[in-house]
């Protein structure tokens, strides 16, 4: 083989290693900047309030209206709207920096709210502190990976989930219900959380949030750092919580395909604003969403 031939093959291999959003060959891969520009283009036809209400089944259990929020003096969300019905699931997708996690933070009370309203049922919860949201409004936040206390036992981690309950016995009783539901955790109850697998740790994080018996679960990147077999397990758990226990779930999921397969509703965020919304299965078939976020 000639030196020129080897050089050509090396350059071709290098071109195939170009990466960005999505998967597939070099023709289907887009840079981060290209994704952002394309996403801004589709944002020109953003959904209207009546569209969001229709997706929520005609009656919103949790609503966000014209929200402007951020950190310090920096505004991340600009006139953001959201509607979700009781017992529904909603997945937020979009480019990095679009404001997806900021939506969860704003619902739970981790951001500065400059304008707008967050309601659960008829209750205005906009300026409630996180502890109030959990205790009075039934909203629980399930953080990204590595939020367990590694040197505490599995049982003690669950008790920590009930720190706002009036009596310690209530947290213990709630923990027992978790163990009844998830024998996998019950078998490890006296072991330190550090010995758990990635999937078991995620299950513990979800279960700890359930000790306060919330109605709304805010789930930040449920699949992050997990092997594929554990990702399926976590989404099966979330589906059970929605379908069997009637939990309302709002999640951010970087694996857009997995998130939209799970969710009743999908929202696409761009630069802190809602660009597109629809049933999760329909967004999976949307050519713009597929090209930008699903690698197709």
C-alpha positions in Angstrom: 0.0 0.0 0.0 1.4 3.4 -1.0 2.1 6.2 1.6 -0.4 8.4 -0.2 -3.1 5.7 0.1 -2.3 5.3 3.9 -2.6 9.1 4.3 -6.0 9.2 2.5 -7.3 6.4 4.7 -6.0 8.2 7.9 -7.7 11.4 6.9 -11.0 9.6 6.1 -10.9 7.8 9.5 -10.3 11.2 11.2 -13.3 12.7 9.4 -15.5 9.9 10.6 -14.5 10.6 14.2 -16.1 14.1 14.0 -18.7 14.3 16.8 -21.5 16.5 18.0 -25.1 16.0 18.8 -26.7 12.8 17.6 -25.3 9.6 16.2 -24.6 8.0 12.9 -22.3 8.9 10.1 -20.6 12.2 9.5 -23.5 13.4 7.3 -26.0 13.1 10.2 -23.8 14.6 13.0 -24.3 18.2 13.8 -22.1 20.6 15.9 -23.4 22.1 19.1 -23.6 25.6 17.3 -25.5 24.1 14.4 -28.0 22.5 16.8 -28.5 25.8 18.6 -29.1 27.7 15.4 -31.5 25.1 14.0 -33.4 25.0 17.3 -33.8 28.7 17.3 -35.4 28.4 13.8 -38.1 26.0 15.0 -38.8 28.2 18.0 -40.4 30.7 15.6 -43.6 28.5 15.8 -43.7 28.1 19.6 -46.9 26.5 21.0 -49.7 28.7 22.4 -51.3 28.4 25.9 -54.3 26.6 24.5 -52.0 24.0 22.9 -50.3 23.3 26.2 -53.6 23.0 28.0 -54.8 20.5 25.5 -51.7 18.4 26.0 -52.5 18.5 29.8 -55.9 17.0 29.1 -57.8 20.2 29.4 -57.0 20.8 33.1 -53.5 21.6 34.5 -52.5 20.2 37.8 -49.2 22.0 37.8 -48.8 25.2 35.7 -46.1 27.7 35.0 -47.2 31.1 33.6 -44.9 33.6 32.0 -42.0 32.7 34.2 -38.8 34.7 34.3 -36.2 33.1 36.5 -32.5 32.5 36.9 -29.6 32.7 39.3 -28.3 35.9 40.9 -29.2 38.6 38.4 -28.9 36.4 35.4 -32.2 35.5 33.8 -32.3 32.0 32.2 -36.0 31.5 31.6 -37.8 34.1 29.6 -41.7 34.1 29.7 -41.7 30.3 30.1 -45.0 28.4 30.2 -45.8 24.8 31.2 -49.0 22.8 31.8 -49.2 19.2 33.0 -52.3 17.3 34.1 -52.4 15.2 37.3 -50.8 11.8 36.9 -49.1 12.8 33.6 -45.4 12.7 32.8 -43.5 15.5 30.9 -39.9 15.4 29.6 -37.9 18.5 28.9 -35.3 18.2 26.1 -33.1 20.8 24.3 -29.5 21.9 23.7 -27.1 22.3 26.6 -27.8 25.6 28.4 -31.4 25.8 27.2 -32.7 26.1 30.7 -34.1 22.6 31.3 -32.8 22.0 34.8 -33.6 25.7 35.6 -37.3 24.8 35.1 -37.0 22.1 37.7 -35.1 24.4 40.0 -37.7 27.1 39.6 -40.6 24.8 40.5 -38.8 23.6 43.6 -37.5 27.0 44.8 -33.8 26.9 43.8 -33.8 30.0 41.6 -34.6 33.7 41.7 -38.1 34.4 40.3 -38.2 37.7 38.6 -41.8 37.4 37.3 -44.5 34.8 36.6 -46.4 32.3 38.6 -46.0 28.6 39.5 -49.2 26.9 40.7 -50.1 23.4 41.9 -53.8 23.0 41.8 -55.2 26.3 42.9 -52.2 27.1 45.2 -49.6 29.7 44.3 -46.3 28.1 45.2 -44.0 30.5 43.3 -42.1 31.9 46.3 -42.4 29.0 48.7 -39.1 27.6 50.0 -38.1 24.1 49.0 -39.0 22.7 52.5 -42.5 24.2 52.1 -42.9 22.9 48.6 -42.1 19.4 49.9 -44.2 19.6 53.0 -47.2 21.7 52.0 -47.4 21.3 48.2 -46.2 17.7 47.8 -43.3 18.4 45.4 -40.1 16.3 45.7 -36.9 16.8 43.8 -34.8 13.8 42.8 -31.3 15.1 42.2 -28.8 13.8 39.7 -26.6 10.9 40.6 -24.4 10.7 43.8 -26.9 12.3 46.2 -27.0 9.3 48.6 -25.1 9.4 51.9 -22.5 6.7 51.2 -21.6 5.9 54.9 -25.2 5.7 56.1 -27.1 2.5 55.6 -29.8 2.1 53.0 -32.3 2.3 55.9 -30.8 5.5 57.3 -30.8 7.1 53.9 -34.5 6.5 53.6 -35.1 7.9 57.1 -33.4 11.1 56.0 -36.0 11.4 53.3 -38.6 11.9 56.1 -36.7 14.7 57.9 -39.7 17.0 57.7 -42.2 14.6 59.2 -43.6 15.5 62.6 -42.5 12.2 64.3 -39.4 10.0 63.5 -41.8 7.0 63.6 -43.6 8.3 60.5 -40.3 8.3 58.5 -39.6 4.7 59.7 -43.1 3.6 58.8 -42.8 5.2 55.3 -39.4 3.5 54.9 -41.0 0.1 55.6 -43.5 0.7 52.9 -40.6 1.4 50.5 -38.9 -1.9 51.5 -42.2 -3.7 50.9 -42.4 -2.2 47.4 -38.7 -2.8 46.5 -37.3 -6.1 47.9 -34.0 -5.2 46.2 -33.5 -2.4 48.7 -34.9 -4.4 51.6 -32.2 -7.0 51.1 -29.5 -4.3 51.6 -31.2 -2.3 54.3 -28.4 -2.6 56.9 -25.6 -2.2 54.4 -23.8 1.2 53.7 -25.1 2.9 50.6 -21.6 2.9 49.1 -21.9 -0.8 48.3 -24.9 -0.4 46.1 -24.7 -0.7 42.3 -25.4 2.4 40.2 -28.9 1.2 39.5 -29.6 0.5 43.2 -28.3 3.9 44.2 -30.7 5.5 41.8 -33.5 3.4 43.2 -32.6 4.6 46.7 -32.6 8.2 45.6 -36.0 7.8 44.1 -37.3 5.9 47.1 -36.0 8.5 49.5 -38.1 11.1 47.8 -41.1 8.9 48.2 -40.9 8.8 52.0 -42.7 12.2 52.1 -45.4 10.8 49.9 -45.2 13.6 47.3 -47.7 14.1 44.4 -45.2 15.7 42.0 -41.7 14.2 41.3 -39.1 16.4 39.7 -36.5 14.1 38.2 -33.1 15.4 37.0 -31.3 13.2 34.5 -32.6 9.8 35.7 -30.3 7.8 33.4 -27.1 9.8 34.0 -24.1 7.6 34.6 -26.0 4.3 34.4 -25.4 1.2 32.4 -28.2 0.4 29.8 -29.7 -2.4 31.9 -30.1 0.0 34.9 -31.5 2.7 32.7 -34.4 0.4 31.7 -34.9 -0.5 35.4 -35.1 3.1 36.5 -37.6 4.0 33.8 -39.7 1.0 34.7 -39.8 2.3 38.3 -40.8 5.7 37.2 -43.6 4.3 35.0 -44.9 2.3 37.9 -45.0 5.4 40.1 -46.9 7.3 37.4 -49.3 4.5 36.3 -49.9 2.7 39.6 -49.5 5.5 42.2 -50.7 8.4 40.1 -47.5 10.5 40.5 -47.1 13.6 38.3 -43.6 13.5 36.9 -41.5 16.3 35.2 -38.1 15.2 34.1 -35.0 16.5 32.4 -33.4 13.7 30.3 -30.3 14.0 28.2 -31.2 10.8 26.4 -33.9 12.4 24.5 -35.2 9.2 22.8 -35.6 7.4 26.1 -37.2 10.4 27.8 -39.7 10.9 25.0 -40.5 7.2 24.8 -41.5 7.4 28.5 -43.3 10.7 28.7 -46.9 11.6 27.8 -45.7 15.1 26.9 -42.5 16.4 25.5 -41.2 20.0 25.6 -38.3 21.3 23.5 -36.5 24.3 25.1 -34.3 26.8 23.3 -32.5 29.7 25.0 -34.8 29.7 28.0 -38.0 29.6 26.0 -40.5 26.9 24.9 -39.9 26.1 21.2 -42.0 23.0 20.6 -44.4 20.8 22.5 -46.4 17.7 21.8 -47.1 14.1 22.8 -43.9 12.3 23.5 -44.5 9.7 20.8 -45.2 12.4 18.2 -42.1 14.3 19.0 -40.1 11.1 18.4 -41.4 11.1 14.9 -40.9 14.9 14.3 -38.2 15.3 11.7 -36.7 18.5 13.4 -36.5 16.8 16.8 -35.1 13.7 15.2 -32.4 15.5 13.3 -31.4 17.8 16.2 -31.6 15.5 19.3 -32.2 11.9 18.2 -29.4 11.4 15.7 -31.8 10.7 12.8 
